[in-house]
Amino acid sequence: MVSPGSLANYRRKRDPTKTPEPVPADGAPRAGKKKAKASPPTFVIQEHHASSLHWDFRLEHDGVLASWALPKGLPVSPDQNHLAVQVEDHPLEYGSFSGTIPTGEYGAGTVSIWDHGTYELEKWRPNEVMVVLHGRRAQGRYVLFPTKGKSWMIHRMDPAPAGFELLPAHMSPMLAVADHLPPDDGEWAYEFKWDGMRVLVWVDGGRIRLTSRNDNDVTRSFPELRGLGESLGSHQALLDGEVVVFGPGGKPSFSQLQHRIHAESPSSVKRAEAEYPASLVIFDLLHLDGASLLDRTYDERRSALEGLGIGSPNWAVTPSFTDVTGQEILSASIDAGMEGVVAKRRAGIYQPGRRSRDWIKVKNQRMQEVVIGGYTQGNGSRSSDFGALLLGLPSAGTKRLTFVGKVGTGFSEASRADLLADLSRLDRATSPFDASLPTALVRGTTWVTPKLVGEVRFSEWTPDGHLRHPVWRGLRPDKSANEVRRES
């Protein structure tokens, strides 16, 4: 219930000798209750980086600031309702407060003023507060209404600002074409290629959601990245990037990333995080504060991305090079132990889900995504294990595979055990390949439904379309079998 109240609850929670917040003395008159001349009531919204980021929404009313905590901030569109948790009234002096509340004190954390201004009061009832805000960032008609206990909702009644677009619920990332470096004609920017897992990152109300290339939610797998949302504060954004684990010498390690990809239970995620901390490398910005950037050029999106000031030990924006040649960047990537280079057309737009020649990837080693179609029995000490995996690529126009070779090296003991467990759940009676394979090759083979995608390193393609000297790199659960294409 909203009603004029004392500041007793506010004072009880704060010690003026320990916090910089204004704490009027008990019995002191409530500032501003009587005014020589009527003036519009004020509001303030304070961004509060406490144990959980939220925004404090405060309305001047009857000599105090009636207050609600908004975990996701103000809704910008009438299509959204946001939670508003009613808290104790605050003194009017709090409307100008910004600073750091010390650790151990109530509401410990940093407070800054997100917006302030005046408002028109349309209704103030126990079960409904309707106001029209006139601020620099917050403008329009809003209504607050209780749901249960101290929980309220806040709803925007006006239409969203012209041109405003909600964050899309789903999106597929743009993909690159494997080829040689393009000509150095000033039309291209060059970025390092990171040996990680592609993700899209939704940021809304200080919270993040990470999805893999095949739209699986992987947020819980990387808890060390959650702070990115809080660092962006009230920004609503959709980012494109890669999760990377850095190994010895600070080089990206795909094998160590495997430990993070396959950790599923909370305890295993915690152990993997401690041993193999992940970082997020960001290279594109697709949506920002109600505006889609998909039709903006690479240069425009890049400028907006750099303007966010993203940077910490766990996340950073990848460098972009426009004043050097592609060969210089490729040579630098080899020296740094990177996977390669991606050339991006500076005038190109972002094309979700498409493999476009506006992005050209050049790898320092030949690598190929493959689909597992079966496995052979191990010999000797590995009789209870698999010997080699039979690999294929999707056969055009069918649901079968074209055989491209088998791989029996590059597996760790842990990856063997995990892989055998995954394969045993996919056993089938018939071959998934589109042609019969030599008897000597498939003797003792167990066929599997072609769902598991992996990646191999190899020396070259043979004239008959097989991988020469393939070495296993790991599974790619972020990719679907029907996406796999011959790249090299």
C-alpha positions in Angstrom: 0.0 0.0 0.0 1.3 3.5 -0.9 0.7 6.0 1.8 2.5 8.9 3.4 4.9 7.4 5.9 7.6 8.3 8.4 11.3 7.8 7.7 11.6 5.4 10.7 12.3 2.4 8.5 14.9 4.3 6.5 16.7 5.5 9.7 16.6 2.1 11.3 18.5 0.5 8.4 21.3 3.2 8.3 24.0 4.4 10.6 25.0 8.0 9.7 28.5 7.5 11.1 29.1 4.6 8.6 27.3 5.6 5.4 27.5 8.7 3.2 23.8 8.6 2.6 21.7 11.5 4.0 20.1 10.4 7.3 17.9 13.1 8.7 17.7 13.2 12.5 14.7 11.5 14.1 11.9 14.0 14.5 13.3 16.4 11.9 10.7 17.8 9.6 10.5 16.1 6.2 12.2 18.4 3.8 10.1 20.0 1.2 6.7 19.2 2.8 5.8 22.8 2.7 6.7 25.0 -0.3 6.4 28.7 -0.7 5.3 28.2 -4.3 3.8 25.2 -5.9 6.2 23.4 -8.3 6.0 20.1 -10.1 7.0 17.1 -8.0 10.3 15.5 -8.8 11.5 12.0 -9.6 14.9 10.3 -9.6 16.1 7.0 -11.0 19.4 5.8 -9.4 21.5 3.0 -10.8 22.5 0.8 -7.8 25.3 -1.7 -8.2 24.6 -3.6 -5.0 24.7 -7.4 -4.5 22.4 -7.4 -7.5 22.2 -4.6 -10.0 18.9 -2.7 -10.0 17.5 0.8 -10.5 15.8 2.7 -7.7 12.7 4.6 -8.9 11.7 7.4 -6.5 8.8 9.7 -6.6 8.5 12.8 -4.5 5.2 12.5 -2.6 4.0 14.1 0.7 7.5 15.2 1.7 9.3 11.9 1.1 10.5 9.9 -1.9 8.2 6.9 -2.3 10.6 4.2 -3.7 10.6 1.0 -5.7 13.6 -1.2 -6.8 13.4 -2.1 -10.5 15.6 -5.2 -11.2 15.5 -4.5 -15.0 14.9 -0.8 -15.0 12.0 1.1 -16.7 10.2 -0.7 -19.5 10.6 1.2 -22.8 7.8 -0.5 -24.6 4.1 -1.2 -23.6 4.8 -4.8 -24.6 6.8 -5.2 -21.4 6.0 -5.1 -17.7 8.9 -5.0 -15.3 9.0 -6.0 -11.7 9.0 -3.1 -9.1 9.7 -4.1 -5.5 8.4 -1.5 -3.0 11.0 -0.4 -0.5 11.0 2.1 2.4 10.4 5.8 1.8 13.5 7.8 1.4 14.2 11.5 2.4 14.0 14.1 -0.3 17.7 14.7 0.1 18.3 11.3 -1.3 17.3 12.5 -4.7 20.7 14.1 -5.3 22.7 11.3 -3.7 25.4 9.4 -5.5 28.4 7.6 -4.0 29.5 4.3 -2.5 27.7 2.7 0.4 30.4 0.8 2.4 30.6 -3.0 2.5 28.7 -4.4 5.3 26.1 -1.6 5.3 22.5 -1.9 4.1 22.5 -1.6 0.3 26.3 -1.7 0.0 27.5 -0.8 -3.4 27.8 2.2 -5.8 24.9 4.5 -6.5 24.7 6.9 -9.4 21.9 9.1 -10.8 20.6 7.5 -14.0 18.0 10.2 -14.6 16.0 12.8 -12.8 13.3 15.4 -13.6 9.7 16.3 -12.8 6.5 14.4 -13.2 2.8 15.0 -13.5 0.6 13.0 -11.0 -2.5 11.5 -12.5 -3.4 9.0 -9.8 -2.1 8.1 -6.4 -4.2 5.3 -4.8 -3.3 2.4 -2.6 -3.4 0.0 -5.6 -2.4 2.3 -8.5 0.1 5.1 -9.1 0.0 6.8 -12.5 2.5 9.4 -13.5 3.9 11.2 -16.6 7.7 11.5 -16.4 9.6 14.4 -17.8 13.3 13.5 -17.6 16.2 13.4 -20.0 16.1 9.7 -20.5 12.8 8.7 -18.9 9.8 10.2 -20.5 6.2 9.1 -20.9 3.2 7.8 -18.9 3.8 4.9 -16.5 1.6 3.1 -14.1 2.6 1.1 -11.0 0.3 -1.5 -9.5 0.7 -4.1 -6.7 0.7 -7.8 -7.4 1.6 -9.6 -4.1 3.2 -8.2 -0.9 5.9 -5.7 -1.7 5.9 -6.9 -5.4 4.5 -4.4 -7.9 4.7 -4.1 -11.6 5.5 -1.0 -13.7 4.0 -0.6 -17.1 4.6 1.9 -19.8 1.2 3.2 -21.1 2.5 5.3 -24.1 3.7 3.7 -27.3 7.4 3.0 -27.5 9.5 5.8 -28.9 9.5 6.1 -32.7 11.8 3.5 -34.3 12.1 1.4 -31.1 12.6 -2.3 -31.6 12.5 -5.0 -28.9 15.5 -7.3 -28.7 14.8 -10.3 -30.9 14.2 -13.5 -29.0 16.3 -15.6 -31.4 19.0 -15.0 -34.0 21.5 -17.0 -35.9 25.0 -15.6 -36.3 26.5 -14.5 -39.6 29.1 -17.0 -41.0 32.3 -16.6 -43.0 33.4 -18.2 -46.2 36.8 -20.0 -46.2 39.1 -18.6 -48.9 42.3 -16.7 -49.7 42.8 -13.2 -48.4 41.0 -10.5 -50.4 42.9 -7.7 -52.1 44.2 -4.9 -49.9 42.1 -2.2 -51.5 40.9 -0.4 -48.3 37.5 -2.1 -48.4 38.4 -4.6 -45.7 39.1 -4.7 -42.0 41.0 -7.6 -40.5 40.4 -9.4 -37.2 42.2 -12.3 -35.5 40.3 -15.6 -35.7 39.8 -17.0 -32.2 39.9 -20.7 -31.5 36.7 -20.7 -29.4 33.0 -21.3 -29.3 30.8 -18.9 -31.2 28.1 -17.3 -29.0 25.5 -14.5 -29.2 25.1 -12.5 -26.0 21.8 -10.9 -25.0 22.1 -8.1 -22.5 19.0 -6.7 -20.9 18.5 -5.1 -17.5 22.0 -5.9 -16.4 21.6 -9.6 -17.1 23.0 -11.7 -19.9 22.0 -14.8 -21.9 24.4 -16.7 -24.0 23.4 -18.9 -26.9 25.5 -21.2 -29.1 25.4 -21.2 -32.8 22.7 -23.8 -32.8 20.6 -21.7 -30.3 21.4 -23.7 -27.1 21.4 -21.6 -24.0 24.9 -21.9 -22.5 24.7 -19.1 -19.9 25.0 -21.4 -16.9 28.2 -22.9 -18.3 30.1 -19.7 -18.1 29.3 -17.9 -14.7 32.4 -15.8 -14.9 30.9 -13.9 -17.8 27.7 -12.7 -16.0 29.4 -9.5 -14.8 29.3 -8.2 -18.4 25.6 -7.5 -18.0 26.2 -5.4 -14.9 29.1 -3.6 -16.5 26.8 -2.4 -19.3 24.2 -1.1 -16.8 21.0 0.0 -18.5 22.1 -0.8 -22.0 20.0 -3.3 -23.9 22.3 -5.0 -26.5 22.9 -8.1 -28.6 26.6 -8.9 -29.1 28.4 -11.4 -31.3 31.6 -13.1 -30.2 33.4 -16.2 -29.0 34.0 -17.9 -25.7 37.8 -18.7 -25.4 39.9 -20.5 -22.9 43.5 -19.3 -22.9 46.2 -22.0 -22.3 49.9 -21.9 -21.9 51.6 -18.8 -23.1 48.3 -17.0 -23.3 47.2 -18.7 -26.5 43.7 -19.8 -27.2 43.3 -23.5 -26.3 40.5 -25.4 -28.0 41.3 -28.6 -26.0 41.0 -26.8 -22.7 37.7 -25.2 -23.9 36.4 -28.8 -24.2 36.4 -29.1 -20.4 34.1 -26.1 -20.2 31.8 -27.2 -23.0 31.2 -30.6 -21.5 30.8 -29.5 -17.8 27.0 -29.7 -17.1 26.3 -30.1 -13.4 26.8 -27.0 -11.1 29.6 -28.8 -9.3 31.4 -29.7 -12.6 31.0 -26.2 -13.9 32.5 -24.7 -10.8 35.5 -27.0 -11.0 36.0 -26.3 -14.7 35.7 -22.6 -14.1 38.4 -22.7 -11.5 40.8 -24.7 -13.6 40.0 -23.4 -17.1 38.6 -19.8 -16.8 36.8 -18.6 -19.9 36.9 -15.2 -21.6 34.5 -13.6 -24.0 36.0 -12.0 -27.2 33.4 -9.6 -28.7 33.6 -8.7 -32.4 30.1 -7.3 -33.3 27.1 -5.4 -32.1 23.7 -6.3 -33.6 21.2 -4.3 -31.4 21.6 -1.4 -29.0 19.0 0.3 -26.9 16.0 -0.4 -29.0 17.7 0.0 -32.4 18.6 -2.8 -34.7 22.1 -2.4 -36.2 21.8 -5.3 -38.8 21.5 -2.9 -41.7 24.4 -0.7 -40.5 27.9 -1.1 -42.1 30.7 -3.0 -40.4 32.4 0.4 -39.7 29.2 1.8 -38.1 28.6 -1.3 -36.0 32.2 -1.3 -34.9 32.1 2.4 -33.9 29.0 1.7 -31.8 30.6 -1.4 -30.2 33.8 0.6 -29.3 31.6 3.3 -27.8 30.3 0.9 -25.1 33.7 0.9 -23.5 33.7 -2.9 -22.9 36.8 -4.3 -21.2 37.8 -6.4 -18.2 39.9 -9.5 -17.5 37.0 -11.7 -18.6 35.7 -9.9 -21.7 37.1 -7.6 -24.4 36.5 -6.3 -27.9 38.8 -8.0 -30.5 41.2 -5.6 -32.3 40.2 -4.5 -35.8 42.9 -3.5 -38.3 42.3 -1.3 -41.3 45.6 0.4 -41.9 47.8 -2.7 -42.5 47.7 -5.5 -45.1 45.9 -8.8 -44.7 49.2 -10.6 -45.1 50.8 -8.7 -42.2 47.9 -9.6 -39.9 48.0 -13.2 -41.1 51.7 -13.3 -40.3 51.1 -11.7 -36.9 48.4 -14.3 -36.2 50.9 -17.1 -36.9 53.5 -15.6 -34.6 50.9 -15.2 -31.9 49.7 -18.8 -32.2 46.2 -17.7 -33.4 43.9 -19.8 -35.5 43.9 -17.3 -38.4 42.3 -14.1 -39.7 38.9 -13.0 -40.7 38.6 -10.3 -43.3 35.4 -8.3 -43.1 34.1 -5.9 -45.8 33.8 -2.5 -44.1 30.7 -1.5 -46.1 29.0 -4.9 -45.4 25.9 -5.3 -43.4 25.2 -8.1 -40.9 23.4 -11.1 -42.5 22.0 -13.4 -39.7 22.3 -17.1 -40.5 24.0 -16.6 -43.9 27.5 -17.6 -45.0 28.5 -14.5 -46.8 31.6 -13.5 -48.8 31.5 -10.2 -46.9 33.4 -12.2 -44.2 36.3 -14.3 -45.4 38.2 -16.6 -43.0 41.8 -17.7 -43.6 43.1 -20.4 -41.2 46.7 -21.0 -40.4 46.1 -24.7 -40.3 43.7 -26.8 -42.2 40.7 -27.7 -40.1 37.4 -29.3 -40.9 34.1 -29.9 -39.1 32.9 -33.4 -39.5 30.0 -35.6 -38.5 30.6 -39.0 -36.8 28.9 -41.9 -38.6 30.4 -44.8 -36.7 33.3 -46.1 -34.6 35.5 -49.2 -34.8 36.4 -51.5 -31.9 39.6 -50.8 -30.0 42.4 -53.4 -29.9 44.6 -54.8 -27.1 44.4 -52.6 -24.0 41.7 -50.5 -25.7 39.4 -53.5 -26.4 36.7 -51.8 -24.3 37.2 -48.5 -26.1 36.8 -47.3 -29.6 39.7 -47.5 -32.1 38.8 -44.8 -34.6 35.8 -42.7 -35.6 34.3 -42.9 -39.1 33.7 -39.4 -40.4 31.5 -37.8 -43.0 30.0 -34.7 -44.4 26.2 -34.3 -45.1 25.3 -35.6 -48.5 23.5 -32.9 -50.6 19.8 -33.6 -50.8 19.8 -36.6 -48.4 19.9 -37.3 -44.7 23.0 -39.4 -45.2 26.8 -38.8 -45.0 29.5 -38.8 -47.6 32.6 -40.7 -46.1 35.7 -38.5 -45.8 37.9 -40.7 -43.7 38.5 -41.9 -40.1 40.5 -40.5 -37.2 42.2 -42.4 -34.4 44.6 -39.9 -32.9 44.3 -36.7 -30.8 42.1 -38.0 -28.1 42.8 -37.6 -24.4 41.7 -40.3 -21.9 38.9 -38.1 -20.6 37.7 -37.2 -24.0 37.6 -40.9 -25.1 35.4 -41.8 -22.1 33.0 -38.9 -22.7 32.8 -39.5 -26.4 32.2 -43.3 -26.0 29.3 -42.5 -23.6 27.8 -40.0 -26.1 28.2 -42.5 -29.0 26.7 -45.4 -27.1 23.4 -43.5 -26.9 23.3 -43.2 -30.7 23.8 -46.8 -31.8 21.9 -47.9 -34.9 21.8 -51.0 -37.0 22.6 -49.6 -40.5 25.3 -47.4 -42.0 24.5 -43.7 -42.3 26.8 -43.3 -45.2 25.5 -42.8 -48.8 27.8 -45.5 -50.3 29.1 -48.9 -49.3 32.5 -48.8 -47.6 35.2 -51.4 -48.0 34.7 -54.5 -45.8 38.2 -54.2 -44.3 37.5 -50.6 -43.3 34.2 -51.2 -41.6 34.9 -54.6 -40.0 33.8 -54.4 -36.3 32.2 -51.0 -36.8 29.3 -49.8 -34.7 27.1 -47.4 -36.7 25.7 -44.3 -35.0 23.0 -41.8 -35.9 24.8 -38.8 -37.4 24.2 -36.1 -34.8 27.6 -35.5 -33.2 29.8 -32.8 -34.8 33.5 -32.7 -34.2 36.5 -30.9 -35.6 39.8 -32.3 -37.0 43.1 -30.9 -38.1 44.5 -32.4 -41.3 47.3 -32.0 -43.9 45.3 -32.0 -47.2 42.4 -33.4 -49.1 43.2 -36.5 -51.2 42.1 -36.7 -54.8 39.3 -39.0 -53.8 37.9 -36.5 -51.3 39.4 -38.0 -48.0 41.1 -36.2 -45.2 44.9 -37.0 -45.1 46.4 -37.4 -41.6 43.4 -36.1 -39.6 43.9 -35.4 -35.9 40.9 -35.1 -33.6 40.5 -31.7 -31.9 37.2 -32.1 -30.1 33.4 -32.1 -30.3 31.4 -29.1 -31.4 28.1 -29.3 -29.5 27.5 -25.7 -30.6 27.0 -26.8 -34.1 24.3 -29.0 -35.8 25.2 -31.8 -38.2 23.1 -30.2 -41.1 25.3 -27.1 -40.9 28.6 -28.9 -41.6 30.2 -28.1 -45.0 33.5 -28.8 -46.6 35.6 -25.7 -45.9 39.1 -26.3 -47.1 
